[in-house]
């Protein structure tokens, strides 16, 4: 607040001091000689006014271009295909205590199976599933898998892939399609062949000419059971943007929770349209199974996705406000200067009209005084916007920093503001009654 107050005071002093000093140096004879001649001021005054107009228009165009780029980027982000349905999905995280669940992987599996069965029976619930890390919510394992049917890559060139532990209802709750094979089932328990699902992008990368069903993968980590035991691919599911909205889907591996026993899981509950608030009922069911397990990070999946849009939305709003203010100031400044020039040349315009000048001729004369600095400002603004837009590249999604459509659009918008700002005083000048103009002095 103090900084803003000090800045206002400083700017007020500077912009009030310059014309005051110039006025103090003006001789009386010069003022008397210029009286009645319709002069608009000295060459220095004309130059300073034009320079201010050029700067206003140039900076306005630069800010408008940045706001336009962010707006286009944000619109493309909103249209991104996530690969899952985020509507009406409640998510929360459960962390089971070390005792007794870490000592018995089957106990962890039974806890989440029982909880999902109880939640599924609640009114208004369509699907329920759990995973080690919900989409876009973090808490996902990144591992370097070993594909047993493929030669090992050179050291340092291994791929790190997202690996999630999921229950049978996870993909159904998110409405992620099963493309090939089968999904995770309740029968995938400890002691039988370990079942894993893979995403379509993983198949495209590692099995482009081969059926992945039946192939084995070693992921190298585990909770309750042997981490080195391989997993057999039993199905292929669609790709989802599970890490960042702005990043293309990455190859992912999904492991059966019944054969992994993870104790930290995110539960996803899809509710029916117009379903009642089920959170109190879910808390009660969790407390019934184990009163020592609290619900954490409770939110709708839509909120999780919207949080990904937060930075882009904030920068777009911030730059948009600055651009709007700058355009308004440029329009007001241009209008003020042209209106002042018209007032200074009122007698001249009246004489021209009395001698037969048409209103269009006067309008063109007024326009010519304002269009030159505005045109220079637009040209400099385009150059500055092209150079400064590189700073925004990291904030853009699927939009080039030198986007031609945005350049053309914001230039046309600013040009429209400039024309409107000059049109009012120009029309006023063209309608000056000659008799009134001759009485100005």
C-alpha positions in Angstrom: 0.0 0.0 0.0 2.8 2.4 0.9 4.6 1.5 -2.4 1.4 2.2 -4.4 0.8 5.5 -2.6 4.4 6.6 -3.1 4.2 5.7 -6.8 1.1 7.8 -7.3 2.6 10.8 -5.5 5.8 10.5 -7.6 4.0 10.2 -10.9 1.8 13.1 -10.0 4.8 15.3 -9.2 6.7 14.3 -12.3 3.8 14.8 -14.7 2.8 18.0 -13.0 6.3 19.4 -12.8 7.3 19.1 -16.4 4.5 21.3 -17.9 4.8 23.7 -14.9 8.5 24.2 -15.7 7.8 24.6 -19.4 5.1 27.2 -18.6 7.4 29.1 -16.3 9.9 29.6 -19.1 7.4 30.9 -21.6 7.7 34.6 -22.4 4.8 37.0 -22.3 5.5 38.2 -25.8 5.3 34.7 -27.2 1.9 34.1 -25.6 0.6 37.5 -26.8 1.9 36.9 -30.3 0.3 33.4 -30.5 -3.1 34.7 -29.2 -5.8 34.4 -31.7 -3.9 32.4 -34.3 -5.2 29.0 -33.3 -1.8 27.6 -32.5 -1.9 24.3 -30.6 1.5 24.8 -28.9 5.2 24.6 -29.5 7.0 21.9 -31.5 8.3 20.5 -28.2 4.8 20.2 -26.8 3.5 18.5 -30.0 6.5 16.1 -29.9 5.9 15.2 -26.2 2.2 14.6 -26.8 2.9 12.4 -29.8 5.5 10.5 -27.9 3.1 9.8 -25.0 0.5 8.6 -27.5 2.9 6.3 -29.2 4.0 4.8 -25.9 0.4 4.3 -24.7 -0.7 2.6 -27.9 2.5 0.4 -28.1 2.3 -0.9 -24.6 -1.4 -1.4 -24.9 -0.9 -3.6 -27.9 1.9 -5.6 -26.1 -0.4 -6.3 -23.1 -3.3 -7.1 -25.4 -1.3 -9.6 -27.3 -0.1 -11.3 -24.1 -3.7 -11.5 -22.8 -4.8 -12.8 -26.2 -2.2 -15.6 -26.2 -3.2 -16.6 -22.7 -6.9 -16.5 -23.6 -6.4 -18.8 -26.6 -4.2 -21.1 -24.5 -6.8 -21.3 -21.8 -9.6 -22.1 -24.2 -7.5 -24.9 -25.7 -6.8 -26.2 -22.2 -10.5 -26.3 -21.4 -11.1 -28.4 -24.5 -8.4 -31.0 -23.7 -9.6 -34.6 -23.7 -8.6 -35.9 -20.3 -9.4 -39.6 -21.0 -11.7 -39.9 -18.0 -15.0 -38.4 -16.8 -14.4 -35.9 -14.0 -18.1 -35.1 -13.2 -19.7 -36.1 -10.0 -16.7 -38.0 -8.6 -15.9 -37.6 -4.9 -12.3 -38.4 -3.9 -10.7 -38.9 -0.5 -7.5 -40.5 0.8 -7.1 -43.2 3.4 -3.9 -44.1 5.2 -4.2 -47.3 7.1 -2.2 -47.5 10.4 1.0 -49.7 10.4 -0.6 -52.0 12.9 -2.1 -54.4 12.0 -2.4 -53.6 8.2 1.3 -53.4 7.3 1.8 -56.8 8.9 -0.8 -58.5 6.8 -1.4 -57.5 3.2 -4.6 -59.6 3.1 -5.9 -57.3 5.9 -5.4 -54.2 3.7 -7.1 -55.9 0.8 -10.1 -56.9 2.9 -10.4 -53.4 4.4 -10.8 -51.7 1.0 -13.0 -54.5 -0.4 -15.3 -54.2 2.5 -15.4 -50.4 2.4 -16.1 -50.3 -1.4 -18.9 -52.8 -0.9 -20.5 -50.7 1.9 -20.1 -47.4 -0.1 -21.6 -49.1 -3.3 -24.8 -49.8 -1.3 -25.3 -46.2 -0.3 -28.1 -44.4 -2.1 -26.9 -42.2 -5.0 -23.7 -44.1 -5.6 -23.1 -45.4 -9.1 -19.5 -46.7 -8.9 -16.6 -46.9 -6.5 -13.0 -47.7 -6.9 -9.6 -47.0 -5.3 -6.1 -46.4 -6.4 -2.7 -45.4 -5.1 -3.0 -41.8 -6.3 -6.1 -40.3 -8.0 -5.7 -38.7 -11.5 -4.0 -35.3 -11.3 -3.8 -35.6 -7.5 -0.2 -36.7 -7.1 1.0 -39.6 -5.0 1.8 -41.9 -7.9 4.8 -44.2 -8.2 7.3 -43.7 -11.0 9.2 -46.9 -11.7 11.6 -48.3 -14.2 10.0 -51.5 -15.3 11.7 -54.5 -16.9 9.9 -56.1 -19.9 10.9 -59.7 -19.7 10.2 -60.4 -23.4 12.5 -57.5 -24.5 16.2 -56.9 -24.2 17.2 -54.6 -21.4 17.9 -51.0 -22.6 21.4 -49.5 -22.2 22.2 -48.1 -18.8 21.0 -44.6 -18.4 18.3 -45.0 -21.1 15.7 -46.7 -19.1 12.1 -45.3 -19.1 10.4 -44.3 -15.9 6.7 -45.1 -16.1 3.8 -44.2 -13.8 2.6 -47.3 -11.9 -0.7 -47.3 -10.0 -2.1 -49.9 -7.6 -5.9 -50.1 -8.3 -9.0 -52.0 -7.2 -11.4 -53.6 -9.7 -13.7 -50.6 -9.8 -11.2 -47.9 -10.5 -11.4 -47.6 -14.3 -15.2 -48.2 -14.3 -15.6 -45.3 -11.8 -13.5 -43.0 -14.1 -15.2 -44.4 -17.2 -11.9 -45.2 -18.7 -12.6 -47.8 -21.5 -11.2 -51.3 -21.5 -9.8 -51.7 -25.0 -8.5 -55.3 -25.0 -8.4 -58.2 -22.6 -10.0 -58.1 -19.2 -9.9 -55.7 -16.2 -8.7 -56.2 -12.7 -11.0 -58.6 -10.8 -11.6 -59.6 -7.2 -10.1 -63.0 -7.9 -6.7 -61.4 -8.5 -5.4 -62.2 -5.1 -2.1 -63.2 -3.5 -1.0 -66.6 -4.5 -2.2 -66.5 -8.2 -0.7 -65.1 -11.3 -0.2 -61.3 -10.8 -2.4 -59.2 -13.1 -1.6 -55.9 -14.5 -3.2 -53.5 -17.0 -1.4 -51.2 -19.3 -2.4 -48.1 -21.2 -2.7 -47.8 -24.9 0.3 -45.5 -25.2 2.4 -48.2 -23.5 1.3 -50.7 -26.1 2.0 -48.3 -28.9 5.5 -47.8 -27.6 6.6 -51.2 -26.5 4.3 -53.6 -28.3 3.5 -51.9 -31.7 3.5 -55.2 -33.6 2.8 -57.7 -30.8 -0.2 -58.6 -28.6 0.7 -57.5 -25.1 -1.7 -59.9 -23.4 0.3 -62.5 -21.6 3.6 -60.6 -21.6 5.3 -60.1 -18.3 6.7 -57.0 -16.5 8.8 -56.7 -13.4 8.2 -53.3 -11.6 10.7 -53.8 -8.7 8.6 -52.5 -5.8 5.9 -53.8 -3.5 4.2 -53.4 -0.2 3.1 -56.6 1.4 4.5 -59.3 -0.9 7.6 -60.1 -3.0 8.6 -57.1 -5.1 10.5 -59.1 -7.7 7.7 -61.4 -8.8 6.7 -60.5 -12.3 3.2 -59.2 -13.4 1.3 -60.5 -16.4 -0.5 -58.1 -18.7 -4.2 -59.1 -18.8 -5.7 -56.0 -20.4 -5.3 -52.7 -22.1 -7.1 -49.5 -21.1 -7.4 -46.1 -22.6 -4.9 -43.3 -22.0 -5.6 -40.6 -19.4 -3.8 -37.3 -18.5 -3.0 -38.4 -15.0 -0.1 -36.1 -14.1 -0.6 -32.7 -15.8 -3.5 -31.5 -18.0 -0.9 -29.8 -20.2 1.1 -33.0 -20.8 0.1 -35.7 -23.2 -0.9 -39.1 -21.7 2.1 -41.1 -20.6 2.5 -44.9 -20.7 1.1 -46.3 -17.4 0.9 -49.6 -15.6 -1.9 -50.6 -13.3 -1.4 -53.3 -10.7 -4.1 -55.3 -8.9 -4.4 -54.1 -5.3 -5.4 -57.6 -4.2 -1.8 -58.7 -5.1 0.0 -55.6 -3.8 -1.6 -54.6 -0.5 -1.0 -50.8 -0.6 -2.0 -49.1 2.6 -2.4 -45.6 1.3 -5.2 -45.3 -1.3 -7.4 -42.7 -2.8 -11.1 -43.8 -2.9 -13.2 -42.5 -5.9 -17.0 -42.5 -5.6 -19.1 -41.6 -8.7 -22.5 -40.2 -7.6 -25.7 -40.2 -9.6 -27.1 -36.9 -10.8 -28.9 -35.0 -8.0 -27.6 -37.5 -5.5 -27.8 -36.4 -1.8 -24.7 -35.5 0.2 -23.1 -38.9 0.9 -19.9 -37.8 2.7 -21.4 -38.2 6.2 -22.5 -41.7 5.3 -19.0 -42.5 3.9 -17.4 -41.3 7.2 -19.8 -43.5 9.1 -18.9 -46.5 7.1 -15.1 -45.9 7.4 -15.5 -45.4 11.2 -17.5 -48.6 11.4 -14.7 -50.7 9.8 -11.9 -48.9 11.7 -12.5 -45.8 13.9 -8.7 -45.0 13.7 -8.7 -44.2 10.0 -9.5 -40.6 9.1 -10.6 -39.2 5.7 -8.1 -36.8 4.2 -7.9 -34.6 1.1 -11.6 -34.7 0.5 -12.6 -33.0 -2.8 -14.5 -33.5 -6.0 -12.5 -34.6 -9.0 -13.6 -31.6 -10.9 -11.9 -29.4 -8.2 -8.7 -31.4 -8.7 -8.8 -30.8 -12.5 -9.7 -27.1 -12.0 -6.7 -26.6 -9.8 -4.6 -27.6 -12.8 -6.1 -24.6 -14.7 -5.4 -22.2 -11.8 -2.1 -20.8 -12.9 -3.2 -20.2 -16.5 -6.5 -18.7 -15.3 -4.7 -16.4 -12.9 -2.1 -15.1 -15.4 -4.8 -14.7 -18.0 -7.0 -12.7 -15.7 -4.1 -10.5 -14.4 -2.8 -9.7 -17.8 -6.3 -9.2 -19.2 -7.0 -6.6 -16.5 -3.8 -4.8 -17.2 -4.5 -4.9 -21.0 -8.0 -3.5 -20.5 -6.8 -0.7 -18.3 -4.0 0.1 -20.8 -6.4 0.1 -23.8 -8.8 2.4 -21.8 -5.9 4.8 -21.0 -4.7 4.8 -24.6 -8.2 5.6 -25.8 -8.8 8.3 -23.2 -5.3 9.8 -23.9 -5.9 9.8 -27.6 -9.3 11.3 -27.2 -8.0 14.0 -24.9 -5.2 15.0 -27.2 -7.4 15.2 -30.3 -10.1 17.1 -28.3 -7.5 19.6 -27.1 -6.2 20.1 -30.6 -9.7 20.6 -31.9 -10.3 23.2 -29.2 -7.1 25.0 -30.2 -8.0 25.0 -33.8 -11.7 25.9 -33.5 -11.3 29.3 -35.1 -9.3 27.8 -38.0 -12.0 25.1 -38.6 -14.7 27.7 -38.5 -13.0 29.8 -41.2 -12.4 26.7 -43.4 -16.1 25.8 -43.1 -17.1 29.3 -43.9 -14.9 29.3 -47.0 -16.6 26.1 -48.2 -14.7 23.2 -46.6 -16.9 20.1 -46.2 -17.3 18.2 -43.0 -15.5 15.3 -44.4 -12.4 17.5 -45.1 -12.3 18.7 -41.5 -12.8 15.2 -40.2 -9.8 14.0 -42.3 -7.7 16.8 -41.0 -8.4 15.9 -37.4 -7.9 12.2 -38.1 -4.5 12.9 -39.7 -3.2 14.4 -36.5 -4.1 11.4 -34.4 -3.6 8.6 -36.8 0.2 9.2 -37.2 1.2 8.6 -33.6 -1.3 5.8 -33.3 0.1 4.0 -36.4 3.6 4.4 -35.1 2.5 3.0 -31.7 0.8 0.0 -33.4 4.0 -0.8 -35.4 6.2 -0.5 -32.3 3.7 -2.5 -30.3 3.7 -5.3 -32.8 7.5 -5.4 -32.7 7.5 -5.3 -28.9 4.8 -8.0 -28.6 6.7 -10.3 -30.9 9.8 -9.9 -28.8 8.2 -10.0 -25.4 5.8 -12.9 -26.2 8.8 -15.4 -25.7 8.5 -14.7 -22.0 5.0 -16.3 -22.0 6.0 -19.4 -23.9 6.2 -21.5 -20.7 2.6 -20.5 -19.8 1.1 -21.4 -23.2 -0.5 -24.6 -24.2 -0.8 -25.6 -27.9 -0.3 -22.0 -28.9 2.8 -20.5 -30.5 4.2 -17.3 -29.0 4.1 -15.7 -32.4 0.5 -16.7 -33.2 -0.7 -14.8 -36.3 -4.4 -14.9 -35.5 -3.8 -13.3 -32.1 -1.6 -10.7 -33.7 -4.2 -9.8 -36.2 -7.1 -9.9 -33.7 -5.6 -7.6 -31.1 -4.2 -5.2 -33.7 -7.7 -4.9 -35.2 -9.2 -4.4 -31.7 -6.8 -1.7 -30.8 -7.2 0.0 -34.1 -11.0 0.0 -33.5 -10.4 1.7 -30.1 -8.1 4.3 -31.8 -10.7 5.1 -34.5 -13.5 5.5 -31.9 -11.3 7.7 -29.7 -10.7 10.0 -32.7 -14.1 9.9 -34.2 -15.9 11.9 -31.5 -13.7 15.0 -31.5 -13.4 14.7 -35.3 -17.1 14.8 -35.8 -17.4 17.7 -33.3 -14.8 19.7 -35.3 -16.7 19.1 -38.6 -19.9 20.5 -37.1 -18.5 23.8 -35.7 -20.7 26.7 -36.7 -18.6 29.4 -38.4 -20.2 32.2 -36.4 -19.4 30.5 -33.1 -15.8 29.7 -34.2 -15.1 33.4 -35.1 -16.3 34.4 -31.6 -13.7 32.0 -29.9 -11.3 34.9 -29.3 
